[in-house]
Every structure is written in structure tokens, then in C-alpha cells.
Amino acid sequence: MRAFDEIDELAVNNLRVLSAEMIERASSGHPGLPLGAAPMMWALWSRQLRIDPQQPQWANRDRFILSAGHGSALLYSLLHVSGFNVTMADLQHFRQFGSHTPGHPELGIVDGVEATTGPLGQGLGMAVGMALAERQLAAQFSKTSQLVDHYTYALVGDGDLMEGVSHEAASFAGNQQLQKLIVLYDDNQVSLDGPTSRSFRTNVCQRFDSYGWDTQTVTDGNDMTAINMAIERAQHSKRPSLIAVKTTIGFGAPQAGTNAVHGNPLGPAGLTSLRQHLGWRAAPFTVMPAVAQRAQQLILQRGQRAHQQWQTQQATLPQAVRQQFEQQLTMGLPVDLAASLPTFDEGAQASRITSHTVIQRLATQLPGLVGGAADLASSNKTTIEHDHLSTPMTPDQRNIAFGVREFGMGTILNGLALHGGLRVFGGTFLVFSDYTRAAIRLAAMMKLPVTYVFTHDSIAVGEDGPTHQPIEQLMSLRLIPNVTVMRPADPNETVAAWWQAINATDHPTVLVLTRQNLAVLPGSKSLAMTGVARGGYVLSPQQGRQPTGILIASGSEVTLAIQAQAKLAALGEDVSFVSMPSMENFARQPLTYQTQVLPPHIRRRVAVEMGATLGWERYVGLDGTVLGLDHFGASGAADQVLAANQFTVADLVRTYQQTHVGIGQQLRVI
């Protein structure tokens, strides 16, 4: 290993000044972390990180996550110097609209960025997921090769470790003994509002020791030799590692060591002072030739050699192994997978039970399918029956015990999906999706095909009471851009919903499932697969040529609506019924299809769903009515709770009869 010398010191100062110049030109950004953490980042990238900047998606690369995403200027500077497709012009347009260097790292926007970060704490959770994915895939393919054998690194700050999700993720990682996970902690003891002592006195190393991590402390954040030695020791650990590096926020700037340098440009005078302190005389936005040459020798060439060696090894593997590995990386599906899924002619069962059956069928043909639940697998029915728990002793098993850590589970699922090679799902009760929501939002932003299995979907859970009865969660999940929410109405729609989820490649899918039984609906066997794909469809048409009105429902309320349709027919009202398992899918359909399902001139419409009514006006219009819930539920037997909230056939019939064109109700009937 090359000893650190004056060129490395030059590289560190080059990164510092370049980052500060980016922030100054943008008149916006966070210079504190780049100035303080540049030595540890250069030590990691120049001596340890195994990446190929010219082929950044190489499957066996090391992963690096900047969890403290506000330090993006430093990451972008490193990416540029290392040879990624991040140009000097990109650096000069930092934080500008339409640039390739946004304010926080964004997956798919910046070449070399492994995850979208910025919401503090989530990057650590995603790094945990990546390390878990590495272990899972290494175990799957270890009998024939070392196709997967790499480290996951992350840089976290004080803010990351204040966030509760960091506790969830770190505790999980320690229990799983994820030895390929190495986290560098930028320990500067300053946050945005002031010294961390205002709100944070945790002994971080003791905390991580208690989780089962190995911990080290480097007392001088400018000592690259000590930092590198700590990383090498961590690489030989049998547990995840935390390296606390004592740094000075805003090193070299006039207000170094204070929160004043955390999130504000240094200003012209401050930048001049920094350059003088570092002895920097080069023109603005300069990468010194010696620094560029060192980066090419130590980062680019090392990564290319490692990549070439991996490719040579891969070429010697059996064709079946290579094909399986490639299929998992590209999210390919077996051609006969759809034919293996069940169909239902009759009977009744909870959609969580149907989901369980589908998971078993998928697991037999998708070796990369992994998942679990936030300590609710036995209730969410997410267990892969022929596998055991994934543990340090059984890393090839596909059931993940996330513990009661919904938010942590969400971030870990994101990391698993980001790594590549796995199809991932995680479960909890729908009402607790709120704990997971921030991770779902990032999954949607990163276009990750994560599947969420959220059960116990409504007030029909009964005796558990209002704390466990979701009201606003269903509609609020529909509000997240690029998320597809599926609320199937019977076993066949549930199978179809899973088929949509397993085929997704650029968005997360939320499956909203019941605890109560759902009967197989007439016609769903032949209509559900296409109908669910379209989001909404006429499941039970009117008898005549034109309906007098339309009923719309999702999930368990579909049965209620079909029964009400029959009752209305007996009263002389010839209405059609539309099942709406996915508003998002329906909105994607051509207008011609939407108007075929919901003819605009049929304005007498009633939607029924046991959740918040806001949003349904899109489909019932100003003349329609929504039978829903805009208040919390109550504890009691399910049939009593439903009757008290007027979710009965008689109530739905009366609601329809009271809906008259021109009144403009759009009200929820109590």
C-alpha cells in the first residue's frame, strides 16, 4: 500500500477548495462537511474503494453511501477527480436547475451515486441493506464462484446518528453480524443549530458496541494513515464496523468548528481566507495535474484491474450460473412464471392468505426473492415456508426478521433493491405504514421495485381498535408520486396484484390486504389479471344498454357493492359496478378506456371505501357521493364496527338513492 505523501495532502486540499468553490458559485450549500471530511474520504477512495468509474454499474464493485447527503459537493468533487462522468461544467453548475449535480445526491442523476440521500439516517439503513444483499448473493453463488465479494462503506454525521432510524438499522446490522459493512463517522460534534451537546450526549462508540459492532476512534481527522489503518482493521472484523473520526467542521475556514460553517457559503472573504490557510494559489475550479494522475493510478486503474479479474473469473463459470446471475441482475422473469400462479373458482379467504400462497409459488422460481416483516410475518403471512431465517449462520436463507423496526425495514429494503440481484418485499400492518413512509418516498424517488405487504387494511380489524384501524393511510400512500397502490377485492385480484408487483421495474408497489375473508367474485377469474393491470374495470355490468348509475369500490367493499347492485336492481335501478383496485394504474390508461369504464354522462355515482374520502371526488364528480370514513374507528366486533359506520348493503343502497344529479353532494354519509 502506497504511503501517504505530499500529493495526497495536495489532493485533500484540492477537494476542499473545489467543494467550497462549487458552493460559493451556487450561493448555496454545505461547506462544513467537505472541509472537515475530505481527508477520510480521500483515504477511503484512494486506498481502499474498489470501483470502476468507466463502468460504474459493475456488479461486484464496492458500494459507498454518503448518508450525510448535504456534503454532496465533496462527493461530486471526488467523482470528478476519480474519472466518473461528472464534468468540471457539472461542478460549476452545482445546485442549479437541470444540472447533473443537484443539492443532495440523487440516484440516476449523478454518475457514480449509489443512492439518493439527504433525509438523515436513511443512508445508513440503505448501506445496511446493501451489505445484507452482498451476503445473501455471496451465499447463493458461493458454491461455484466469488461472483459477489465486496464491501459496503458509508459516511455518516452526527445528524444521521440522532435520527431514530439509525438505531433501528444499526441494531439490525449488529444482530446480523454484517462484517462487510464499514461506516465512517464524521465526529465533529456540531449540527445545524449549534454544538451537538445542546441535544445529543450519546457515547456513540459505546452505543454501537452494545449493538454488536466493532468500533474504533481516530483522534485526528487529518491523519490519513491512521484512518486507512482503521479501515484495514475493520476489513478483517467479523462484525460491522464503526470508525469515529474526530474532525473539525469547516476545517481551514474562518468560522471552523462552529455551526456557522455548516450550511452557508463561505463568502468571498471566507473563500480567500480558506485558500490562504491551505496555501492554495491555483485558479478557481482547478484539479492539479498531480492529483488527477494520483487518482487515475490509485482509483481508476485499481478498479479496472479488479473488474477485469472478476470478468475473467466469471467467464470460467458454468453457463447456467452466469445466466442465473444475469437474470437476477436484470430483473428477468422465467417465461412460465405466470402459468404457475394460482387461480380461484370459488371459496373465500383473506387476501393476506392468498398473498402467502403467491409468495410460495414465486419463491420456487425466483431464487432472488427475499423478504420478511417488521415482527409480523406470522400475521402478514410473508414467510417463505421452505426457507429459514437469514442469519450469520444461514446467510443463504431468504426470510428476514426485521424486528419491530418499520422505518428501518423500509430503508434496508431500499438498500437490498439498490444493490441489485434481489427482489424484495416487506410487511407490516397498513396503519403502521406511517412509520415506513419516509423510506417509501425515497424508494419512489429512486424508482426501486420494492413490494410492501400491508395487511389489516381497515376498521374491519375490529377489536384492535382505532390505534390499529387505518383511516388516512390508504389515500395518503396514493399521494406519493411513482407509487402504485393495489387493494385487491378477492383471491384472483390478489394474484393479479402480485403479478403487477413482481413485474414492476421502476416503482414500488403497495399491496393492501385483508385479515377478513374475501369471497371469489363472479367473473374475476377471467377479468382480474387484465382488470387489475388497468387499475379499474367493470366487474359487474348493468343489465341494459346504459346504466342509470355507477357504484365503485376497492378491496373488501367490492363484495358489499355487488350485493348492493343486486338489491338496487330489484328496486328498478340498473347500475354498473366498477372494481378499482389501483387508482394509479387506472389514471395511466388512455382516456378512451377510462370513459368506457366511467361514461362521463353517467353522473350518478357512489364510491365506497373504508378510508378517507378525499381523492374519490376524482371519480364520483361533483354530483357523486363517497361512502367512507373521515374519523377514527372504534374497538369492537368487526360486524358491529362496520354497521356503526354504515358499511352495510342497506346503507349503501340508501346512499345511492339519496344521490341525485345536480345536488353536488360529494359528502361522506355517516
Summary of the structure (lengths in Angstrom):
residues: 670
radius of gyration: 27.8
end to end distance: 73.3
largest distance: 90.2
contacts: 2507
relative contact order: 0.09
helix: 46%
strand: 13%
